[in-house]
Amino acid sequence: MLDGIRKAANNWLGRIVLTIIMGVLILSFAIWGIGDMLRVQGNTAVATVGKTVIDAEQVRRTYTNALDDLSQRSRTRVTTEQAKAYGLDRQVIARLVSEAALDQKAKDFGLNLADEDVARITMAEPAFKGPSGQFDRVRFYDVLRQAGMNEAMFFNEQKRSLLRRTIASAVGGEPPPPQVLLDAAYRYLTEERTLSYIVLPPSLLGEIAAPDEAALKSFFEGRKGDFRAPEYRKVTLLSALPSEIGVDLTVTEADLRRVYDRGIAAGQLGSPSKREVLQILYANEAEAKAAAEKLAAGTSFEALMEAKGIKPADANLGLKARREFADPAVAEASFALDEGQVSAPVKTGFGYALIKVARIDAGSEVPFDTAKDSLGELAKAEKLRSDPKIQNRLDEIQKKVEEAKIAGKALAEAAPLVGLALRSIDALDATGRDKAGKPVSLPGSEETLKAIYQSDIGLDNEALRLKDGGLVWFEIAAVEAARERTLDEAKAEVLAKWRSEEVARGLAARAEALVKRIEAGEALAAVAEGVEVKTAKVTRQNGGALGAIGTGAAFAVAPGKATSASLPSDQGRVVLKVDESRASPLDPASGVGLQFKKQLGEQLGEDLVTQYIQRVQSELGTKIDQRMLQNAIGGNSGS
């Protein structure tokens, strides 16, 4: 058709006809076409909070990143249907609406930040620091690329985020929690229960007879979604890794010394120097100075503790290396003192403190000559990331590959130009496995896998710059969609799941019968029927062999009562009785008490911020277009 138009335009009659046709088209667009088109394209608002509009592109980008994060955490590609069941769409729009409410308040308050301050704060972010501990521009741009943002978008969002934090800090702060709440929360967290229990293993049920074909088919039909074949992608990869590009690297003694010095600082080469520290906290600097004056006048540190009602055990922060102290100011002061010395007032995260070094453990460091033979690989890895010869070669390879791509060449044609081998992967799922379920080795592993599943057939993908400095290009050659498998294909897995559920059902019935006998007055040992009776002490945070489900069951009944729960990893079922419950009292003046008060205050502050945001949303007026929301995320199938 285009060839016909070009031919027609070569003579005067054709040009006149084309002019008339195009004139009619332009007139018709002007009358009804373009106006409708502009109206449709202009309506991209998914939600509004006051004067702030949340558009479809912002929702789509945020949702895609959240879906990718969820997929990575669950080690499987999460579909849109699964994400909706999880409530991801609601979480994303709720977050964006909350941020918009605070953004609007920041504008109303006239808050702003200088670009220099935003840049300074950004450069201090740990996520953007390289192996040297300094801001790494390459890593910075990699993070932005993975988030689908450019530099301008990032700094705009960073400024808004910092202003939101300013408002949240002013509203929430750290309100002092009431003592009754502190006591109740501490009892809940520290409660320890002593249990007697028996384990009913799967072997207790003996051999489980296999189901007939009709029963197995019925079981499969009711759970087809559990046996779906995942999406697979055929991928072509071209990688330029520092260790594979033919640059000769010699590790020098200076390279080894740098790695050694960092290992010593991190306590990785021998035991570091440690300090056993006693600390007395004061509410303000004036009180701390007054106490320091008493020390200078001859009052002992122990007398000051006694005056504050602090027990030696509560004042003792323990024997710790510099990096193990939670508060950097305490660590700095502790390592500046000799044994037995007391510091001047030190400003800490909890107030002003006097610090006494009760004991010094000099530690033992591995000598350089002893350690250097084991540091070669680390020094080489660091050099591979930072050596200029490596970087120059990588830059040269990148330039040639990008020039080939601009010229319309595929990776298969670009590979010979840079002397690198092309790799083809026939099938790769979102967890990084092939059709046999075996892990597929990828340069850049998780990072590359994520990028592959963010792309599609025919898309021109930018080079991935890996953490070790390497480069990866890839093309999606084919996509095999996720599908439901037949019973024959999934038979082994279906049988395994059927047996697992039959065992769980059988053990649950036996456990329920035993619990009833215990509740009727029989001792656990009497109903155990030859199974060993064990004892354990558990907390809500640490249930040991009982696992999360068993621990939850142990705290769901009153002392003296019995219950049962499934054990992790198909180990069977536990029948338990709670023999005793104990909870430690909270000493509000102790280091633990002060730390717990701070943490609970932070949680109360977060609750206050949440309530404030809800109030702001109500005042400003919040509207969410559910149809536009579903349109915005509808393209992210995740499958």
Secondary structure as UniProt FT lines:
FT   HELIX           2..8
FT   TURN            9..10
FT   HELIX           12..28
FT   HELIX           29..33
FT   HELIX           34..42
FT   STRAND          45..49
FT   TURN            50..51
FT   STRAND          52..55
FT   HELIX           56..74
FT   HELIX           80..86
FT   HELIX           88..109
FT   HELIX           115..123
FT   HELIX           126..128
FT   TURN            131..132
FT   HELIX           137..146
FT   TURN            147..148
FT   HELIX           151..172
FT   HELIX           179..190
FT   STRAND          192..200
FT   HELIX           202..205
FT   HELIX           213..221
FT   TURN            222..223
FT   HELIX           224..227
FT   STRAND          232..240
FT   HELIX           242..244
FT   HELIX           253..265
FT   TURN            266..267
FT   STRAND          270..271
FT   STRAND          274..282
FT   HELIX           285..296
FT   TURN            297..298
FT   HELIX           301..308
FT   HELIX           312..315
FT   STRAND          316..321
FT   HELIX           322..324
FT   HELIX           328..334
FT   TURN            335..336
FT   TURN            339..340
FT   STRAND          346..348
FT   TURN            349..350
FT   STRAND          351..361
FT   STRAND          364..365
FT   HELIX           368..371
FT   HELIX           372..374
FT   HELIX           376..386
FT   HELIX           388..406
FT   TURN            407..408
FT   HELIX           411..418
FT   STRAND          422..428
FT   TURN            430..431
FT   TURN            435..436
FT   TURN            443..444
FT   HELIX           445..452
FT   TURN            453..454
FT   TURN            457..458
FT   STRAND          464..465
FT   TURN            467..468
FT   STRAND          471..480
FT   HELIX           487..519
FT   TURN            520..521
FT   HELIX           524..527
FT   TURN            529..530
FT   STRAND          534..538
FT   HELIX           544..546
FT   HELIX           547..554
FT   TURN            559..560
FT   STRAND          562..566
FT   HELIX           568..570
FT   STRAND          573..582
FT   TURN            588..589
FT   HELIX           591..620
FT   STRAND          622..624
FT   HELIX           626..634
//
